[in-house]
Amino acid sequence: MNLLLSVVFGLSVFTWAVSAQRIDTHFHALPPAYLDALAAAGGDPSGYPTPEWSLDAAIKSMNLIGTHLAILSVSSPGVSIAGIGEVARKLARTLNENLGAYASMREYRDRIGFFGALTDFQDVNGTLAELDFLYKEQKLCNGVIIFTSYGGKLPGHPDFAPIWARLEKYKALIFLHPSVMDVEPRLIGPGIPQPIVDYPLATTRAATDLVMTGTLRDCPSIDIILSHAGGTIPYVGSRAINALGVPSIAQIAKVDLLQAKKDFARFYYDIALSTSAAQLDGLLDFAAPGKILFGSDFPYAPQYGIDVILLDYNNYVKTNARGAQVAPEVLRRNAVKLLNKKSQGKIYV
């Protein structure tokens, strides 16, 4: 049934999808070294099953939905699965060399980009060293992926200030991806994996933290993509902003109400697994159409799941009064503009 759905979907939207030539900024890779590190640690701590992955399968999925360019990234827990220290630093370097090799293959070099992997932010010097490798030596990445917390600290924690200073130096494009939340109970109900409900909340907390700590304001040259339509940011972002009208909250925040509003407006949003009318309407209520990007979440979202999500998206574009604001050509144009703004030499058209 899943195969049949994929075939029917592919035939029905083939012409529409291919003409769009999507750019997918939420598209994962699981190189062998990462799979080995996950296995050594006992699996993904989020409780979500680890999917099979190959570059050929990735290209096949791209072809099925008309994606021309995918920006690969290693999903959470990322390099943190190896802890902090030399082993983790070697894993980060290996992953970046793998991703760079994929992006440089002759047959795929116009179809594959990547967000570089970094060590756990608690290893400040290791993270700085890997940033220097990515931007001064390798010079291939489209940006870097970071996660919503490290060792119980949100990304705007003062301990991580040197990392943000280096990201600002390189005017980096940052893909902020959710990671495991340290909550009790760890899993919902009978064992629902954290990515289902908790990951959107993790994104909300991290994005709000970056604004309220003044981290985003201190880094005017960076750009940040929030996963999954920003989690619940489109629905509670105004609540966070307006809270700065409360004197006791305004006194402890590093930004005022008007600054927070401007800083929240800087975020980009991918629509991976976030294409219902309620989600897209909410996103357009909060964010400018020029800040919205396409994402599929391959391979954590299986192909039949991606197909169903795209059916929702296609229906929204065709039938909603604001559908044209997130049409495929609009999302592609947004991605081209952003990738070229952050390019290390490659030009996208």
C-alpha positions as CSV (number, residue, x, y, z in Angstrom):
1,M,0.0,0.0,0.0
2,N,2.8,2.4,0.8
3,L,4.5,1.6,-2.5
4,L,1.3,2.1,-4.3
5,L,0.8,5.5,-2.6
6,S,4.3,6.6,-3.6
7,V,3.7,5.5,-7.3
8,V,0.3,7.3,-7.5
9,F,1.7,10.4,-5.9
10,G,4.7,10.4,-8.1
11,L,2.7,10.2,-11.3
12,S,0.2,12.8,-10.2
13,V,2.6,15.5,-9.4
14,F,5.6,14.6,-11.5
15,T,5.4,17.5,-14.0
16,W,4.6,20.0,-11.2
17,A,7.4,18.8,-8.9
18,V,10.1,18.6,-11.6
19,S,9.3,22.1,-12.9
20,A,9.8,23.4,-9.3
21,Q,13.3,21.8,-9.0
22,R,13.2,21.9,-5.3
23,I,16.0,22.7,-2.9
24,D,15.8,20.7,0.3
25,T,17.6,22.2,3.3
26,H,16.4,19.5,5.7
27,F,17.9,16.3,4.3
28,H,20.0,13.9,6.4
29,A,23.0,11.7,5.8
30,L,24.1,8.7,7.9
31,P,27.7,8.0,6.9
32,P,29.2,4.6,8.1
33,A,31.3,6.3,10.8
34,Y,28.1,7.9,12.3
35,L,26.3,4.6,12.2
36,D,29.2,2.9,14.0
37,A,29.2,5.7,16.7
38,L,25.4,5.3,17.2
39,A,25.8,1.5,17.6
40,A,28.6,1.8,20.0
41,A,26.5,4.1,22.2
42,G,23.5,1.8,22.2
43,G,21.5,3.6,19.5
44,D,19.7,7.0,19.2
45,P,18.9,8.3,22.7
46,S,15.7,10.0,21.3
47,G,14.1,6.6,21.1
48,Y,13.6,7.0,17.3
49,P,14.7,4.1,15.1
50,T,17.8,4.7,13.0
51,P,16.8,4.5,9.3
52,E,18.9,2.9,6.5
53,W,20.7,5.3,4.3
54,S,22.8,5.4,1.2
55,L,23.7,8.2,-1.2
56,D,22.0,6.3,-4.0
57,A,18.8,6.1,-2.0
58,A,19.1,9.8,-1.2
59,I,19.3,10.6,-4.9
60,K,16.4,8.3,-5.7
61,S,14.2,10.1,-3.1
62,M,15.3,13.5,-4.6
63,N,14.3,12.3,-8.1
64,L,10.9,11.0,-6.9
65,I,9.8,14.4,-5.7
66,G,11.7,16.7,-8.1
67,T,14.4,17.9,-5.8
68,H,17.4,19.3,-7.6
69,L,19.7,20.1,-4.7
70,A,19.8,18.7,-1.2
71,I,21.9,20.0,1.7
72,L,23.0,17.0,3.7
73,S,23.4,17.1,7.4
74,V,24.0,14.6,10.2
75,S,21.0,14.6,12.5
76,S,20.9,14.7,16.2
77,P,22.5,13.6,18.4
78,G,25.3,14.2,15.9
79,V,28.9,14.1,17.1
80,S,27.7,14.4,20.7
81,I,26.9,10.7,20.6
82,A,30.7,10.1,20.9
83,G,30.9,12.4,24.0
84,I,33.6,15.0,24.5
85,G,37.2,14.5,23.6
86,E,39.5,13.2,21.0
87,V,37.3,10.4,19.7
88,A,34.4,12.9,19.1
89,R,36.8,15.4,17.4
90,K,38.0,12.6,15.1
91,L,34.3,11.7,14.4
92,A,33.5,15.3,13.4
93,R,36.4,15.5,11.0
94,T,35.6,12.1,9.5
95,L,32.0,13.1,8.9
96,N,33.0,16.4,7.3
97,E,35.4,14.6,5.0
98,N,32.6,12.2,4.1
99,L,30.1,14.9,3.4
100,G,32.7,16.9,1.5
101,A,33.4,13.8,-0.6
102,Y,29.7,13.3,-1.4
103,A,29.3,17.0,-2.4
104,S,32.4,16.8,-4.6
105,M,31.5,13.6,-6.6
106,R,31.4,14.5,-10.3
107,E,28.0,12.9,-10.9
108,Y,26.4,14.7,-7.8
109,R,28.4,17.9,-7.3
110,D,25.6,20.1,-8.6
111,R,23.0,18.2,-6.5
112,I,24.6,17.8,-3.1
113,G,25.7,20.3,-0.5
114,F,26.1,19.9,3.2
115,F,26.0,21.5,6.6
116,G,29.2,20.7,8.4
117,A,29.2,18.7,11.6
118,L,30.6,20.2,14.8
119,T,31.7,18.7,18.1
120,D,29.5,19.1,21.2
121,F,29.5,22.8,22.2
122,Q,30.8,21.8,25.6
123,D,34.1,21.1,23.8
124,V,34.6,24.7,22.9
125,N,38.1,24.3,21.5
126,G,37.1,21.3,19.5
127,T,34.2,23.2,18.0
128,L,36.4,26.2,17.2
129,A,38.9,23.9,15.5
130,E,36.3,22.3,13.3
131,L,34.8,25.6,12.3
132,D,38.3,26.7,11.2
133,F,38.7,23.5,9.2
134,L,35.4,23.9,7.5
135,Y,35.8,27.6,6.6
136,K,39.6,28.0,6.2
137,E,40.8,24.6,5.0
138,Q,38.0,22.5,3.4
139,K,35.9,25.4,2.2
140,L,33.0,23.3,0.9
141,C,30.2,23.5,3.4
142,N,27.0,25.5,2.9
143,G,26.9,26.2,6.7
144,V,26.9,24.1,9.9
145,I,24.3,22.2,11.8
146,I,24.0,22.8,15.6
147,F,21.6,21.4,18.1
148,T,19.1,22.8,20.6
149,S,21.0,21.9,23.7
150,Y,24.4,20.6,24.9
151,G,24.8,19.1,28.3
152,G,21.7,20.7,29.7
153,K,22.7,24.1,28.4
154,L,20.7,26.0,25.7
155,P,22.8,27.3,22.8
156,G,22.8,30.9,24.1
157,H,24.6,29.9,27.3
158,P,27.6,32.2,28.1
159,D,30.0,29.2,28.0
160,F,29.3,29.0,24.3
161,A,30.1,32.7,23.5
162,P,33.5,31.9,21.8
163,I,31.7,29.6,19.4
164,W,29.2,32.3,18.5
165,A,32.0,34.8,18.0
166,R,33.6,32.4,15.5
167,L,30.3,31.7,13.7
168,E,29.9,35.4,13.4
169,K,33.4,35.8,12.0
170,Y,32.6,33.3,9.3
171,K,29.1,34.8,8.7
172,A,27.8,31.3,9.0
173,L,24.6,29.8,7.9
174,I,23.3,27.7,10.8
175,F,20.8,24.9,10.6
176,L,19.3,24.6,14.1
177,H,18.1,21.0,14.6
178,P,16.3,19.7,17.7
179,S,17.9,17.2,20.0
180,V,16.9,15.2,23.1
181,M,15.3,17.2,25.9
182,D,16.3,16.3,29.5
183,V,12.8,15.9,30.9
184,E,11.0,13.4,33.1
185,P,9.5,11.2,32.0
186,R,11.9,11.0,29.1
187,L,9.3,9.4,26.7
188,I,5.6,10.0,26.4
189,G,3.0,7.3,27.1
190,P,4.2,3.8,26.2
191,G,7.5,5.1,24.8
192,I,6.7,7.6,22.1
193,P,10.1,8.8,20.7
194,Q,11.0,12.4,21.5
195,P,11.1,13.6,17.8
196,I,7.3,13.1,17.6
197,V,6.3,15.8,20.2
198,D,9.3,17.0,22.2
199,Y,11.6,18.0,19.3
200,P,9.3,20.9,18.2
201,L,9.4,22.1,21.8
202,A,13.2,21.9,21.9
203,T,13.4,24.1,18.8
204,T,11.1,26.6,20.5
205,R,13.2,26.8,23.6
206,A,16.5,27.1,21.8
207,A,15.3,29.8,19.3
208,T,13.7,31.9,22.2
209,D,16.9,31.5,24.2
210,L,19.1,32.8,21.3
211,V,16.9,35.9,21.1
212,M,16.4,36.5,24.9
213,T,20.1,36.1,25.7
214,G,21.1,38.6,23.0
215,T,23.1,36.0,21.2
216,L,21.4,36.6,17.9
217,R,21.7,40.3,18.3
218,D,25.4,40.0,19.0
219,C,25.8,38.0,15.7
220,P,24.3,40.2,13.0
221,S,26.1,38.4,10.1
222,I,24.8,34.9,10.8
223,D,21.5,33.4,9.5
224,I,19.7,30.5,11.2
225,I,17.2,28.0,9.8
226,L,14.8,26.5,12.3
227,S,13.6,23.0,11.7
228,H,10.0,21.9,11.3
229,A,8.4,25.4,10.8
230,G,10.1,26.6,14.0
231,G,8.5,24.1,16.3
232,T,5.9,26.1,18.2
233,I,7.5,29.5,17.5
234,P,4.8,30.6,15.1
235,Y,2.2,30.1,17.9
236,V,4.1,31.2,21.0
237,G,6.7,33.6,19.5
238,S,4.5,36.6,20.1
239,R,3.9,35.5,23.6
240,A,7.7,35.6,24.3
241,I,8.0,39.0,22.6
242,N,5.1,40.5,24.5
243,A,6.4,39.2,27.8
244,L,9.1,41.8,27.5
245,G,6.4,44.3,28.3
246,V,6.5,42.9,31.9
247,P,9.0,44.9,33.8
248,S,10.5,42.0,35.9
249,I,11.1,40.0,32.7
250,A,12.4,43.0,30.7
251,Q,15.0,43.6,33.4
252,I,16.6,40.1,33.0
253,A,16.4,39.8,29.2
254,K,19.2,41.1,27.1
255,V,16.9,42.6,24.5
256,D,13.9,44.9,24.7
257,L,10.5,44.2,23.1
258,L,11.2,45.9,19.8
259,Q,14.7,44.2,19.5
260,A,13.2,40.8,20.2
261,K,10.6,41.3,17.5
262,K,13.3,42.2,15.0
263,D,15.5,39.3,16.0
264,F,12.7,36.7,15.8
265,A,12.0,38.1,12.3
266,R,15.6,37.0,11.3
267,F,14.9,33.3,11.5
268,Y,14.4,31.1,8.4
269,Y,12.0,28.1,8.6
270,D,11.9,24.8,6.8
271,I,8.6,23.1,6.4
272,A,9.8,19.5,6.9
273,L,6.8,17.5,8.3
274,S,4.9,20.8,8.7
275,T,2.6,21.2,5.7
276,S,-0.9,21.1,7.2
277,A,-3.1,24.2,6.7
278,A,-2.9,25.0,10.4
279,Q,0.9,24.8,10.3
280,L,1.4,26.8,7.1
281,D,-1.2,29.4,8.1
282,G,0.5,29.9,11.5
283,L,3.9,30.1,9.9
284,L,2.7,32.8,7.4
285,D,1.1,34.7,10.3
286,F,4.4,34.9,12.1
287,A,7.1,34.9,9.4
288,A,7.7,36.6,6.0
289,P,7.2,34.3,3.0
290,G,10.8,35.1,2.0
291,K,12.0,33.2,5.1
292,I,10.4,29.9,4.3
293,L,12.3,26.9,2.8
294,F,11.5,23.4,1.7
295,G,12.5,20.4,3.8
296,S,11.7,16.7,3.6
297,D,13.5,15.1,6.6
298,F,14.7,12.2,4.5
299,P,15.4,9.4,5.6
300,Y,13.9,9.8,9.1
301,A,10.7,10.5,7.2
302,P,10.2,7.4,5.0
303,Q,9.4,7.9,1.4
304,Y,5.7,7.2,1.8
305,G,5.6,9.8,4.6
306,I,7.3,12.4,2.5
307,D,4.7,11.7,-0.2
308,V,1.8,12.2,2.1
309,I,3.3,15.4,3.5
310,L,3.7,16.7,-0.1
311,L,0.1,15.9,-0.8
312,D,-0.9,18.2,2.0
313,Y,1.5,20.9,0.8
314,N,0.3,20.6,-2.8
315,N,-3.3,20.9,-1.7
316,Y,-2.4,24.0,0.4
317,V,-0.6,25.7,-2.5
318,K,-3.5,25.0,-4.9
319,T,-6.5,25.7,-2.7
320,N,-5.5,28.1,0.1
321,A,-5.8,31.9,-0.4
322,R,-2.2,32.3,0.7
323,G,-0.9,29.2,-1.1
324,A,1.0,31.2,-3.7
325,Q,3.2,32.7,-1.0
326,V,4.7,29.2,-0.3
327,A,4.6,27.8,-3.9
328,P,7.5,25.6,-4.9
329,E,9.1,28.3,-7.0
330,V,9.0,30.7,-4.1
331,L,10.7,28.3,-1.7
332,R,13.3,27.6,-4.3
333,R,14.0,31.3,-4.8
334,N,14.3,31.8,-1.1
335,A,16.8,28.9,-0.8
336,V,18.9,30.1,-3.8
337,K,19.1,33.6,-2.3
338,L,20.2,32.3,1.1
339,L,22.7,29.8,-0.2
340,N,24.3,32.3,-2.4
341,K,24.5,34.8,0.4
342,K,26.5,32.3,2.5
343,S,28.4,30.6,-0.3
344,Q,32.1,29.8,-0.1
345,G,32.5,30.3,-3.8
346,K,29.8,28.2,-5.4
347,I,26.9,30.0,-7.2
348,Y,23.4,28.6,-7.2
349,V,20.9,29.5,-9.9
